[in-house]
Amino acid sequence: MNLFPRQYQAISGYSVFLALLLAVSGCQQGQKAIGSVEGGKVADGSIALPCKFEESKTGSDTPTNKSKFILTLDGSASMVGYAKDTNSRYIQTLKLLDRVSLAASGGVEYARIDNGRKPIDRAEFQKSFGTSFYTGQTSKIADAFPDLKAAKGEQLIAVVTDLQPDDGDVNKVSKRMLEDYLKKDGYAVAIWGVRSEFEGKVYPPNNAPAYDYSGKSATNGRPFYILLLGRYDAIADFAKTIRSADSNSLLKDRSNLTIFTADQTIASPSYLTASQDNLPKGIGSPDSLSQDRFLMENGEQLIQFLEVDENSNPDKQALKYTHKYQSNPDTAIPSQLEPRYNGRKYNEDPAKPEFAPSNNKQLIDISSSLVDDKLGVEMKFDPAKIDRGLYYITADLTARSIQAPAAWKEWDDGGKKDGSKTQGLNDFLNSLSINTTSVMKEKSPVIARLCYGIQRN
């Protein structure tokens, strides 16, 4: 067929236009954003939407089972009452500690505190099973912790005491714990209280007058404490080991254990596992979002997609969730969580597609509460203040404070000279909580991450 020049030019121009259109259309069809692990890669031409944290290696360079066990005993006269009954829970616990410490592959050392800290040999340690060991006239618990700077290798320190220093300055004890342990990455301190039979004098702090007390059973017995200091992993492993070796259930009942740590509170962060039921009117929760041939997919990440209809009720909307809090065993849980937002919007530029910081100051508002192992979350947003477009928002719930479990309050005597309780215990625990909180504010550990993709039509 013969074509006139003008017809040939028209067809040729149309072909070029069609080819360009198909090329642009094909490019747009291939553009999408995919949920990914933070720091992870996605296929070429796709935009990563980081949600879950990359799994980090836990533990220290030195295996925790190689930590040297340092068993330190309070040798002051206030401990005599625990040792008069040679079968008391106190004596049985010392013997349990002895068996566990001898099995430590990192070795064991013994020490005594009264007027300062003194290394002792095993023969001297075994005297603690009777009353002759407890002859000290003072109790300076703050001296029980050796200088970490001079330590060779990892150490797990256990201090057995009634927690009644003569000067009454329990804050000085917790200050040593803060400076030498809580501020170090991966380290922790713990307090393990055990009720034991007791027959003798109680010596309150600040050289207050002593008084007699008799507790014939664990129910009305007098508490003593095991203070643990070292790497979190070593403390957790010790707790597991000693419980396994506790054939007489000494530490199962009438005892309390709390581990304070600024960066090992959780086993892993919690993520959004939202239900599509009971969504507010005008809000949908599809499996993916799309706009102008641009697609958002979750990539098997825990991202909730929300589609806001253009005719939806402009009033503020709220979504509520309950999550499983992934705490580490025996750790003090945060009492306050603070949200940290990162909101971005798709820029709709086919030449350079990306999610850029949103002009909206804050698209969502998160409030939360922790009760036992449940994390309650409420997410609020105002559709009327969200411009048309695709958004990706993450909210990190960071721990800002921590407090001791309420169960410890029953162990404090409230200044009433009750031998079945401990004077100044609440002050000590509050001091530990405050010190741990001060470190947490610097590290801001993430307890939960909530990931949302929002489409405003």
Buried (B, 14 or more C-beta within 10 A) or exposed (E): EEEEEEEEEEEEEEEEEEEEEEEEEEBBEBBBBBBBBEEBEBEEEBBBBBBBBEEEEEEBEEBBBBBBBBBBBBBBBBBBBBBBBEEBBBBBBBBBBBEBBEEBEBEBBBBBBBBEBBEBEEEBBBBBBEBEBBEBEBBBBBBBBBEBEEEEEBBBBBBBBBBBBBBBBBBBBBBBBBEBBBBBEBBBBBBBBBBBBBBBBBBBBEEBEEEEBBBEEBEBBBBBBBBBBBBBBBBBBBBEBBEEBBEEEBBEEBBBBBBBBBBBBBEEBBBBEBEEEEBBEBBBBEEBBBBEEBBBBBBEBBBBBBBBBEEBEEEEBEBEBEBEBBBBEBBBBBBBBBBEBBBBBBEEEEEEBEBEEBEBEBBBBBBBEBEEEEBBBEBEBBBEEBEEBBBBBBBBBBBBBBBBBEEBEEBBBEEEBBBBBBBBBBBBBBBBBBBBBBBBBEEBBBBBBBBBBBBBE
